[in-house]
Amino acid sequence: MNAPRFSRRWFMKAALMASGAFIATPLGRARAAALEGTTVVIVGAGLSGLAAANSLKKQGATVIVVEARDRIGGRLYTDWSMGPPFEVGAGWIHGPSQENPSKQLADAVGSEYVVTEDDNLVVFDLDGEEISEEDLEDINDDWESALTHIDSELELNDRRSLARALKDLRPSALSDPGVYWALSAYTEFSKGAPIEDVSAVLHDDDDVFDLPDVVVTTGYDEILKPLADGLDIRLSSPVSAIQYGDDGVTVSTAQGAIEGDYCICSVPLGVLKAGSIAFDPPLPDDHQDNIDKLGFGSVTKLALKFEEPFWDIETQYFGIMTEPKGRWNYWLNYRTFSDENILLGLSVGAYSPIADKMTDEEMTEDALEVLRNVWEDDVGTPTQVLATHWATDPYSFGAYSYPTAGSRKSTANDLADPIEDRLFLCGEHTIFDFSATTHGAYMTGIQAAELLAEEAE
Ligand SMILES: Cc1cc2nc3c(=O)[nH]c(=O)nc-3n(C[C@H](O)[C@H](O)[C@H](O)COP(=O)(O)OP(=O)(O)OC[C@H]3O[C@@H](n4cnc5c(N)ncnc54)[C@H](O)[C@@H]3O)c2cc1C
């Protein structure tokens, strides 16, 4: 059923995306009072849901936000218990140019930043030996050249995964331990998924803003505060059902049912895939197919705090070649932007869901084994540990969305098509170009609010 794609709504959505109107003015767009008398129930108080809620409230709507957790923010949440910020979900503003809405939001709350330097990196081989700068340069060049080669060889309709395409077209990339490490530490981390599952043609086809990535040393989740200010947010209210039709919507939560004229559902793709929310009527086939087809992977973060550093405190990142692929293969050194002796380890690709299922103790032991392969007996006992388990989190079931082999850009984008003029999905998974980012999530919230306002007119 392709018809809705060519409807008036479709053209409006396309025009909205093309205009970039929602990018230019975070917190800004408001048609005051246009939605007075309209009640909107928003499911999920992450960045996308809060962006939609804030925009609709400014336009006069009565907005009720229902959130399963006992906090707002979803996959944007800063834990301060170690001293410096530990970003449980999003850690970087990717491409912090002035056009990036996340940067605009962060500037608006007076955030402070540190640029992370991707090339301030030391890498260790499978034996724990540091590799030379020249060898690292070769690895980076070979990784880039393998991906460029794939890009130039494949047609847009190619249905192979990245690993499959490499096997067919550049098998050396998979047999060279250095390039294999880079495919995991760079590509699998950025896509939040194994190269065996990510689309070869689409893995690098999304859009980016300019400038090197930054971490927000004053806490990334501060950007939520102005959006959430003054909203009616009902925490600890997991939604189990959304009924929608000509008469409006009924959203069933653990705290009772809420009625409204429209519903915006911003829950993560993992929650939609798990079927935790019963839609009545069921979601249209096109939407359900896209939910099934789009990928949702995980990324595991483990922060280990030590009394003393046993690593070079000037180096920003450590790469460690590990087996299996994806196991604690990339580390951020907090000493490059804080006084605390913290190493933040990352597990990615197929290993992340394995790590997510470990207890914090098992995960720590697993990661320490990797560190000991490099720093041997110098590795101390951590004095504090913070671990994430996104794949098993019932309000996310993963970290972020990715294009699977065989999916298209429209697999994500069409999820934002309004359903029966009553129900709107938003969230990072509904925008191909900026998926898996905070700015993408924000844009989809604004887009859902705009589409709803058009419907309500
Ligand atoms: C480990 C990790 C690292 C990341 N790194 C980066 C990064 O460096 N830079 C970047 O830009 N982005 C990064 N991201 C992605 C970014 O965090 C997300 O794209 C963005 O925060 C998603 O916002 P959202 O509103 O779409 O979803 P969410 O923030 O997940 O919001 C959805 C909300 O719905 C709630 N919910 C779920 N189920 C129910 C239910 N049944 N009833 C009611 N509420 C429910 C959830 O609790 C949540 O609050 C990262 C994400 C993760 C997990």
The ligand as an SDF file (V2000), in Angstrom:
LIG
                    3D

 53 58  0  0  0  0  0  0  0  0999 V2000
   24.4470    3.8170   24.3150 C   0  0  0  0  0  0  0  0  0  0  0  0
   23.9570    4.9300   23.4250 C   0  0  0  0  0  0  0  0  0  0  0  0
   24.8540    5.8110   22.8690 C   0  0  0  0  0  0  0  0  0  0  0  0
   24.4060    6.8510   22.0520 C   0  0  0  0  0  0  0  0  0  0  0  0
   25.3010    7.7570   21.5890 N   0  0  0  0  0  0  0  0  0  0  0  0
   24.8600    8.8560   20.9460 C   0  0  0  0  0  0  0  0  0  0  0  0
   25.7380    9.9380   20.6930 C   0  0  0  0  0  0  0  0  0  0  0  0
   26.9040    9.8980   21.0670 O   0  0  0  0  0  0  0  0  0  0  0  0
   25.2370   11.0240   20.0380 N   0  0  0  0  0  0  0  0  0  0  0  0
   23.9390   11.1210   19.6440 C   0  0  0  0  0  0  0  0  0  0  0  0
   23.5420   12.1290   19.0440 O   0  0  0  0  0  0  0  0  0  0  0  0
   23.0660   10.1020   19.9040 N   0  0  0  0  0  0  0  0  0  0  0  0
   23.4990    9.0000   20.5520 C   0  0  0  0  0  0  0  0  0  0  0  0
   22.6320    8.0170   20.8940 N   0  0  0  0  0  0  0  0  0  0  0  0
   21.2640    8.0690   20.3570 C   0  0  0  0  0  0  0  0  0  0  0  0
   20.3540    9.0400   21.1190 C   0  0  0  0  0  0  0  0  0  0  0  0
   20.5060    8.8180   22.4940 O   0  0  0  0  0  0  0  0  0  0  0  0
   18.9250    8.7570   20.6940 C   0  0  0  0  0  0  0  0  0  0  0  0
   18.8170    8.8700   19.2820 O   0  0  0  0  0  0  0  0  0  0  0  0
   17.8900    9.7190   21.2900 C   0  0  0  0  0  0  0  0  0  0  0  0
   18.1470   10.0370   22.6380 O   0  0  0  0  0  0  0  0  0  0  0  0
   16.5310    9.0370   21.1550 C   0  0  0  0  0  0  0  0  0  0  0  0
   15.4810    9.8780   21.5880 O   0  0  0  0  0  0  0  0  0  0  0  0
   13.9990    9.3760   21.3660 P   0  0  0  0  0  0  0  0  0  0  0  0
   13.1120   10.4230   21.9040 O   0  0  0  0  0  0  0  0  0  0  0  0
   13.8250    8.9150   19.9800 O   0  0  0  0  0  0  0  0  0  0  0  0
   13.8880    8.0420   22.2470 O   0  0  0  0  0  0  0  0  0  0  0  0
   14.0400    7.8310   23.8180 P   0  0  0  0  0  0  0  0  0  0  0  0
   15.0000    8.8080   24.3880 O   0  0  0  0  0  0  0  0  0  0  0  0
   14.3360    6.4030   24.0360 O   0  0  0  0  0  0  0  0  0  0  0  0
   12.5960    8.1990   24.3690 O   0  0  0  0  0  0  0  0  0  0  0  0
   11.5320    7.2870   24.3430 C   0  0  0  0  0  0  0  0  0  0  0  0
   10.8700    7.2740   25.7050 C   0  0  0  0  0  0  0  0  0  0  0  0
    9.7760    6.3430   25.6770 O   0  0  0  0  0  0  0  0  0  0  0  0
    9.7220    5.7360   26.9520 C   0  0  0  0  0  0  0  0  0  0  0  0
    8.9490    4.4930   26.8570 N   0  0  0  0  0  0  0  0  0  0  0  0
    9.3190    3.2970   26.3720 C   0  0  0  0  0  0  0  0  0  0  0  0
    8.3180    2.4130   26.4660 N   0  0  0  0  0  0  0  0  0  0  0  0
    7.2780    3.0590   27.0310 C   0  0  0  0  0  0  0  0  0  0  0  0
    5.9610    2.6930   27.3900 C   0  0  0  0  0  0  0  0  0  0  0  0
    5.4950    1.4510   27.1800 N   0  0  0  0  0  0  0  0  0  0  0  0
    5.1610    3.6100   27.9650 N   0  0  0  0  0  0  0  0  0  0  0  0
    5.5920    4.8820   28.1890 C   0  0  0  0  0  0  0  0  0  0  0  0
    6.8390    5.2880   27.8750 N   0  0  0  0  0  0  0  0  0  0  0  0
    7.6740    4.3950   27.2920 C   0  0  0  0  0  0  0  0  0  0  0  0
   11.1760    5.5150   27.2890 C   0  0  0  0  0  0  0  0  0  0  0  0
   11.3620    5.2720   28.6710 O   0  0  0  0  0  0  0  0  0  0  0  0
   11.7990    6.8160   26.8170 C   0  0  0  0  0  0  0  0  0  0  0  0
   11.8520    7.7720   27.8370 O   0  0  0  0  0  0  0  0  0  0  0  0
   23.0330    6.9860   21.7510 C   0  0  0  0  0  0  0  0  0  0  0  0
   22.1250    6.0970   22.3170 C   0  0  0  0  0  0  0  0  0  0  0  0
   22.5720    5.0810   23.1550 C   0  0  0  0  0  0  0  0  0  0  0  0
   21.5670    4.1650   23.8040 C   0  0  0  0  0  0  0  0  0  0  0  0
  1  2  1  0
  2  3  1  0
  2 52  2  0
  3  4  2  0
  4  5  1  0
  4 50  1  0
  5  6  2  0
  6  7  1  0
  6 13  1  0
  7  8  2  0
  7  9  1  0
  9 10  1  0
 10 11  2  0
 10 12  1  0
 12 13  2  0
 13 14  1  0
 14 15  1  0
 14 50  1  0
 15 16  1  0
 16 17  1  0
 16 18  1  0
 18 19  1  0
 18 20  1  0
 20 21  1  0
 20 22  1  0
 22 23  1  0
 23 24  1  0
 24 25  2  0
 24 26  1  0
 24 27  1  0
 27 28  1  0
 28 29  2  0
 28 30  1  0
 28 31  1  0
 31 32  1  0
 32 33  1  0
 33 34  1  0
 33 48  1  0
 34 35  1  0
 35 36  1  0
 35 46  1  0
 36 37  1  0
 36 45  1  0
 37 38  2  0
 38 39  1  0
 39 40  1  0
 39 45  2  0
 40 41  1  0
 40 42  2  0
 42 43  1  0
 43 44  2  0
 44 45  1  0
 46 47  1  0
 46 48  1  0
 48 49  1  0
 50 51  2  0
 51 52  1  0
 52 53  1  0
M  END
$$$$
